[in-house]
Amino acid sequence: MKSLEESITGSLDGTDTALMKFFPYLLQDLREIGSDPEMMVRLISDHIRKDNLRVLDLGCGKGAVSVRIAMERQHLVRGIDAVPEFIHEAGEWARQCKVSDRCSFEVGDIRRLIRELNGFDVAILGAIGPVFGNLEVTLDRVKSTLNVPGYVLLDDGYIDDDLETDYDRALRKNEFFRQIDAAGFTVVHGQIFGRDRLTETDEAIFDSIKQRAYELTARYPEHADMFQSYVENQAHENMILETVITTGTWLLTTIA
């Protein structure tokens, strides 16, 4: 198993775990990290006919998705993330949005806490990467936290089967859906993100990260190469997202 630092760094498109202490600064301008709160709320509202859901947000970041869901129909949300600064911001955001009575946030390693979690109606996997293993293993682990029926909101992506590319950090389409099925889930609805939208949002995010990396380089010149490498990784991953991977959010449910 990767160390916690390796897992978090990889999920944020980094390669050097020394970046861990700098992520709060690098990402300080971003409320949403990886997932679209409005999309997830819409999928819940359109397809789950139940109020007062118990929702588990694994790798919740700064709480953008958790807080938005808590604002809908009195849902209760528990968010867990391993970055203390993100959890602090999540709590502050919940208070500002007046849903702190329905949102709880905690610092923790979801790979270990997953064994103790149960009784949830919905689990969120918001672009956190292969934290538990491949997609099948991840969904199988998460299934143990859910009531029956239970739901998973999965923010992820795949590569079309006939697309020629040497990029291997995402599953091919057939394998993506095969692993969902093998884990005992079926797709209720999927919402694919358009390339134009990705390009627009990625550009704004990249500009923010690039500026913060420039500021950190001025303060910590001994880490200049690391910050530059992270910016280059971001540019590469954006290119992959915009040209190679089909990304989206899928609402999955356990197969009865």
Residue pairs with C-beta under 8 A, 6 or more apart in sequence:
1 111
2 10
3 17
4 82
4 109
4 111
5 17
5 20
6 17
7 111
7 129
7 131
8 20
8 23
8 82
8 83
9 15
9 16
9 17
9 19
9 20
10 129
11 59
11 127
11 128
11 129
11 131
12 19
12 23
12 27
12 33
13 230
13 233
13 234
13 237
14 23
14 230
14 233
15 229
15 233
16 226
16 229
16 230
18 223
18 226
19 26
19 226
19 230
22 216
22 223
22 227
23 83
24 83
24 85
24 86
25 212
25 215
25 216
26 209
26 212
26 213
26 216
26 230
27 33
27 209
27 212
28 212
29 208
29 212
30 62
30 205
30 208
31 62
31 64
31 93
32 61
32 62
32 64
32 65
33 61
33 62
33 64
33 86
33 127
34 61
34 126
34 127
34 128
34 155
35 64
35 65
35 124
35 126
35 127
35 155
35 249
36 155
36 193
36 249
37 64
37 65
37 67
37 68
37 69
38 68
39 191
39 249
40 65
40 68
40 69
40 124
40 126
40 153
40 155
40 249
41 68
41 69
41 72
42 191
43 153
43 188
43 189
43 191
43 249
43 251
44 53
44 69
44 72
44 75
44 122
44 151
44 153
44 251
45 72
45 73
46 189
47 188
47 189
47 251
48 121
48 122
48 151
48 251
50 121
51 73
51 74
51 75
52 73
52 74
52 75
52 76
53 69
53 73
53 75
53 76
53 121
53 122
54 75
54 76
54 78
54 119
54 120
54 121
54 122
54 147
55 66
55 69
55 70
55 75
55 76
55 77
55 78
55 120
55 121
55 122
55 123
55 124
56 77
56 78
56 80
56 117
56 120
56 122
56 123
56 124
56 145
57 63
57 65
57 66
57 69
57 77
57 78
57 79
57 80
57 123
57 124
57 126
58 80
58 110
58 114
58 123
58 124
58 125
58 126
58 128
58 131
58 142
59 80
59 81
59 82
59 110
59 125
59 126
59 128
59 131
60 66
60 79
60 80
60 81
60 86
60 87
60 90
60 105
60 124
60 126
61 81
61 83
61 86
61 90
61 126
62 86
62 89
62 90
62 93
63 79
63 86
63 87
63 89
63 90
63 91
63 93
63 94
63 103
63 105
64 93
65 124
65 126
66 77
66 79
66 90
66 94
66 103
66 105
66 124
67 77
67 90
67 93
67 94
67 97
67 99
67 103
69 75
69 77
70 76
70 77
70 94
70 97
70 99
70 102
70 103
71 97
71 99
74 102
75 102
76 102
76 103
77 102
77 103
77 104
78 103
78 104
78 105
78 106
78 120
79 87
79 90
79 103
79 104
79 105
79 106
80 105
80 106
80 107
80 108
80 110
80 113
81 87
81 90
81 105
81 107
81 108
81 110
82 107
82 108
82 109
82 110
83 107
84 107
87 105
87 106
87 107
90 103
90 105
91 100
91 103
91 105
94 100
94 103
94 105
110 131
111 131
111 132
114 132
114 141
114 142
114 144
114 145
117 144
117 145
118 144
118 145
118 146
119 145
119 147
120 145
120 146
120 147
120 150
121 146
121 147
121 150
121 151
122 146
122 150
122 151
122 152
122 153
123 142
123 145
123 146
123 150
123 151
123 152
123 153
124 152
124 153
125 138
125 142
125 152
125 153
125 154
125 155
125 156
126 153
126 155
127 155
127 156
130 138
131 138
132 138
132 141
132 142
133 141
134 171
134 179
135 156
135 171
135 176
135 179
135 180
135 183
136 179
136 180
136 182
136 183
137 183
138 183
139 152
139 154
139 179
139 180
139 183
139 184
139 185
139 252
140 183
140 184
142 152
143 150
143 152
143 183
143 184
143 185
143 254
146 152
146 254
148 254
148 256
149 253
149 254
149 256
150 253
150 254
151 188
151 251
151 252
151 253
151 254
152 185
152 251
152 252
152 253
153 249
153 250
153 251
153 252
154 249
154 250
154 251
154 252
155 247
155 248
155 249
156 176
156 247
156 248
156 250
157 170
157 241
157 245
157 246
157 247
157 248
158 170
158 171
158 172
158 173
158 175
158 176
158 177
158 245
158 246
159 165
159 167
159 170
159 171
159 172
159 173
159 244
159 245
159 246
160 172
160 173
160 246
161 172
161 173
161 174
163 244
165 244
167 240
167 244
167 245
170 244
170 245
171 179
173 246
177 187
180 186
180 187
180 250
180 252
184 254
184 255
185 252
185 253
185 254
185 255
186 252
186 253
186 255
187 250
187 251
187 252
188 251
188 252
188 253
189 250
189 251
190 248
190 249
190 250
190 251
191 248
191 249
191 250
192 246
192 247
192 248
193 247
193 248
193 249
195 242
195 243
198 241
198 242
198 247
199 242
202 238
202 241
202 242
203 238
206 234
206 235
206 238
209 230
209 231
209 234
210 231
210 234
213 227
213 228
213 230
213 231
214 227
216 223
216 227
217 223
217 224
217 227
217 228
220 227
241 247
